[in-house]
Amino acid sequence: MVVLKAGVSLAGLKPPMLEALAKIAAVARTQGRESIVVTSTTEGVHKGSAERPSLHYTGLAVDIRVDPATPEKNAAFAAAIRAALGSGYDVVYGNVDHLNHIHIEYDPKE
């Protein structure tokens, strides 16, 4: 099940991210998680650069809440998401900016 944090909407997400959320929810179930909490889609302030602005603003990125107290479980969850989504997606967890959430973006490399 996909749960949205208050103030978060799926409006504006592009089809690859909507498909990704369904796959992420399925991965969560295999790991004994009842639901995933989407903490950000197109709203809010996100890091990026002039050369590479955040894909959140274009509907091609989401953040999923994780428990900072369980980094090993979070890393395993991120790895399972990465495997389920494949090479067209970037899945980021574990650096200083991504300890309380997993960032997922659709960014196929050519």
Backbone as numpy.savetxt, mean C-alpha at the origin, in Angstrom:
# Nx Ny Nz CAx CAy CAz Cx Cy Cz
-11.07 -8.14 3.89 -11.91 -6.96 3.89 -11.02 -5.73 3.89
-11.40 -4.75 3.11 -10.69 -3.47 3.05 -11.45 -2.46 3.89
-10.77 -1.86 4.86 -11.33 -0.84 5.73 -10.60 0.46 5.44
-11.35 1.55 5.38 -10.75 2.86 5.11 -10.64 3.67 6.39
-9.48 4.23 6.65 -9.31 5.16 7.76 -10.25 6.35 7.51
-10.74 6.97 8.56 -11.62 8.13 8.42 -10.97 9.17 7.52
-11.74 9.68 6.57 -11.26 10.70 5.65 -10.60 10.17 4.40
-10.44 8.85 4.32 -9.80 8.24 3.16 -10.89 7.71 2.22
-10.66 7.89 0.93 -11.63 7.46 -0.07 -10.93 6.68 -1.17
-11.66 5.76 -1.77 -11.15 5.04 -2.93 -11.40 5.80 -4.22
-12.20 6.86 -4.15 -12.46 7.69 -5.33 -11.13 8.24 -5.83
-10.92 8.16 -7.10 -9.69 8.67 -7.69 -8.61 7.62 -7.87
-8.78 6.44 -7.25 -7.80 5.39 -7.47 -7.98 4.80 -8.87
-6.89 4.53 -9.52 -6.91 3.94 -10.85 -7.11 2.42 -10.75
-7.62 1.80 -11.81 -7.89 0.35 -11.77 -6.74 -0.52 -11.26
-5.47 -0.26 -11.62 -4.42 -1.14 -11.08 -4.36 -1.14 -9.55
-4.69 -0.01 -8.92 -4.64 0.04 -7.46 -5.88 -0.61 -6.84
-7.02 -0.48 -7.50 -8.21 -1.16 -7.00 -8.01 -2.68 -7.07
-7.42 -3.15 -8.16 -7.11 -4.58 -8.29 -6.09 -5.00 -7.24
-5.11 -4.15 -6.99 -4.09 -4.45 -5.98 -4.71 -4.59 -4.60
-5.65 -3.73 -4.26 -6.29 -3.81 -2.94 -7.00 -5.14 -2.75
-7.65 -5.64 -3.79 -8.31 -6.95 -3.68 -7.28 -8.05 -3.44
-6.16 -7.98 -4.13 -5.10 -8.98 -3.93 -4.48 -8.85 -2.55
-4.28 -7.63 -2.09 -3.69 -7.41 -0.76 -4.62 -7.96 0.32
-5.92 -7.76 0.17 -6.88 -8.30 1.14 -6.82 -9.82 1.15
-6.64 -10.44 -0.02 -6.52 -11.90 -0.08 -5.24 -12.36 0.61
-4.15 -11.65 0.39 -2.89 -11.98 1.07 -3.07 -11.86 2.58
-3.74 -10.81 3.01 -3.96 -10.61 4.44 -4.70 -11.79 5.05
-5.71 -12.28 4.35 -6.48 -13.44 4.87 -5.58 -14.66 5.03
-4.64 -14.87 4.09 -3.75 -16.03 4.21 -2.82 -15.90 5.41
-2.63 -14.68 5.89 -1.78 -14.44 7.05 -2.57 -14.27 8.34
-3.85 -14.60 8.29 -4.68 -14.53 9.48 -5.16 -13.15 9.86
-5.07 -12.21 8.93 -5.56 -10.85 9.19 -7.00 -10.76 8.68
-7.89 -10.26 9.51 -9.28 -10.12 9.11 -9.49 -9.03 8.08
-8.68 -7.98 8.17 -8.87 -6.84 7.29 -7.55 -6.10 7.10
-7.56 -5.21 6.11 -6.46 -4.27 5.95 -7.05 -2.88 6.11
-6.27 -1.97 6.66 -6.72 -0.60 6.84 -5.93 0.29 5.88
-6.64 0.90 4.96 -6.02 1.84 4.02 -5.96 3.19 4.73
-4.74 3.68 4.92 -4.57 4.95 5.65 -4.41 6.14 4.73
-4.13 5.89 3.45 -3.98 7.00 2.52 -4.12 6.52 1.09
-4.78 7.35 0.29 -4.85 7.12 -1.15 -4.40 8.41 -1.83
-5.33 9.20 -2.33 -4.97 10.42 -3.07 -4.91 11.66 -2.19
-5.38 11.57 -0.95 -5.42 12.73 -0.07 -4.14 12.84 0.74
-3.99 13.94 1.43 -2.86 14.10 2.33 -1.62 14.66 1.65
-0.54 14.68 2.41 0.75 15.16 1.93 1.69 13.98 1.85
2.35 13.84 0.70 3.23 12.69 0.46 4.57 13.16 -0.06
5.60 12.41 0.31 6.94 12.75 -0.16 7.08 12.39 -1.63
7.87 13.15 -2.27 8.20 12.95 -3.67 9.23 13.98 -4.04
9.52 14.09 -5.29 10.47 15.09 -5.74 9.97 15.71 -7.04
10.64 16.73 -7.48 10.26 17.37 -8.75 10.42 16.37 -9.89
11.45 15.53 -9.80 11.68 14.54 -10.84 10.71 13.37 -10.75
10.28 13.07 -9.54 9.40 11.92 -9.34 8.38 12.25 -8.26
7.29 12.94 -8.64 6.26 13.26 -7.65 5.58 11.99 -7.13
5.01 12.09 -5.95 4.32 10.95 -5.36 3.20 10.46 -6.27
3.11 9.15 -6.41 2.04 8.55 -7.21 0.70 8.54 -6.48
0.70 8.91 -5.19 -0.57 9.03 -4.47 -1.49 10.01 -5.19
-0.93 11.12 -5.63 -1.75 12.19 -6.21 -2.40 11.81 -7.54
-1.87 10.79 -8.20 -2.44 10.35 -9.48 -3.31 9.11 -9.34
-3.53 8.66 -8.09 -4.37 7.48 -7.87 -3.66 6.17 -8.10
-2.33 6.20 -8.06 -1.55 4.99 -8.31 -0.75 4.53 -7.10
-1.16 4.95 -5.89 -0.48 4.51 -4.68 -1.44 4.51 -3.50
-1.20 3.58 -2.59 -1.96 3.49 -1.33 -0.99 3.16 -0.21
-1.41 3.47 1.01 -0.69 3.06 2.21 -1.59 2.16 3.04
-1.00 1.10 3.57 -1.72 0.11 4.38 -1.11 0.13 5.79
-1.94 0.27 6.80 -1.47 0.31 8.19 -0.89 -1.03 8.62
0.21 -0.95 9.38 0.78 -2.11 10.05 1.11 -1.71 11.48
1.35 -2.70 12.30 1.68 -2.47 13.71 3.19 -2.30 13.85
3.67 -1.09 14.23 5.11 -0.88 14.35 5.77 -1.81 15.37
5.00 -2.42 16.26 5.55 -3.31 17.28 5.87 -4.70 16.74
5.49 -4.97 15.48 5.72 -6.31 14.92 6.46 -6.21 13.58
7.68 -5.69 13.58 8.37 -5.47 12.31 8.62 -6.74 11.50
8.86 -7.86 12.15 9.10 -9.10 11.40 7.83 -9.53 10.66
6.70 -9.46 11.35 5.42 -9.80 10.70 5.11 -8.83 9.57
5.40 -7.56 9.79 5.14 -6.56 8.76 6.01 -6.81 7.53
7.27 -7.14 7.75 8.18 -7.42 6.63 7.70 -8.64 5.85
7.23 -9.66 6.56 6.71 -10.85 5.88 5.45 -10.52 5.09
4.60 -9.67 5.66 3.38 -9.25 4.97 3.74 -8.47 3.71
4.69 -7.55 3.82 5.13 -6.77 2.66 5.71 -7.68 1.58
6.49 -8.66 1.99 7.08 -9.61 1.02 5.98 -10.41 0.31
4.97 -10.82 1.06 3.86 -11.58 0.46 3.07 -10.71 -0.51
2.88 -9.44 -0.15 2.19 -8.51 -1.05 3.01 -8.34 -2.33
4.31 -8.14 -2.18 5.21 -7.97 -3.33 5.11 -9.17 -4.27
5.12 -10.37 -3.71 5.03 -11.59 -4.52 3.68 -11.69 -5.24
2.61 -11.32 -4.54 1.27 -11.42 -5.13 1.04 -10.41 -6.23
1.61 -9.22 -6.09 1.36 -8.15 -7.06 2.27 -8.23 -8.28
3.47 -8.70 -8.11 4.38 -8.83 -9.24 5.20 -7.58 -9.51
5.91 -7.62 -10.62 6.95 -6.63 -10.90 6.43 -5.24 -11.27
5.17 -5.10 -11.60 4.65 -3.78 -11.95 4.41 -2.88 -10.75
4.56 -3.42 -9.56 4.27 -2.68 -8.34 5.52 -2.55 -7.49
5.64 -1.41 -6.81 6.67 -1.23 -5.79 5.98 -1.35 -4.44
6.58 -2.13 -3.55 6.06 -2.33 -2.20 7.17 -1.92 -1.24
6.91 -0.89 -0.43 7.96 -0.33 0.42 7.57 -0.45 1.88
8.46 -1.07 2.65 8.29 -1.16 4.10 9.68 -1.26 4.72
9.83 -0.67 5.90 11.02 -0.90 6.70 12.04 0.22 6.72
11.90 1.22 5.84 12.83 2.35 5.95 12.24 3.37 6.92
12.97 4.41 7.20 12.57 5.37 8.23 11.19 5.99 7.97
10.81 6.13 6.72 9.50 6.72 6.38 8.38 5.70 6.32
8.70 4.42 6.44 7.69 3.37 6.25 7.80 2.31 7.34
7.59 2.72 8.58 7.61 1.78 9.70 6.22 1.51 10.26
5.27 2.42 10.01 3.91 2.22 10.51 2.93 1.93 9.37
3.46 1.83 8.15 2.61 1.49 7.01 3.45 0.88 5.90
2.75 0.17 5.02 3.35 -0.35 3.80 2.84 0.51 2.66
3.76 1.02 1.88 3.42 1.84 0.72 3.42 0.94 -0.50
2.33 0.99 -1.28 2.22 0.19 -2.50 1.88 1.15 -3.63
2.66 1.05 -4.73 2.38 1.89 -5.88 2.50 1.09 -7.16
1.70 1.48 -8.13 1.77 0.88 -9.46 2.74 1.71 -10.27
3.88 1.10 -10.61 4.95 1.82 -11.30 5.69 0.84 -12.19
5.03 0.38 -13.26 5.70 -0.61 -14.13 6.96 -0.04 -14.76
7.98 -0.83 -14.78 9.26 -0.43 -15.40 9.24 -0.92 -16.84
9.71 -0.09 -17.74 9.72 -0.49 -19.15 11.04 -1.10 -19.54
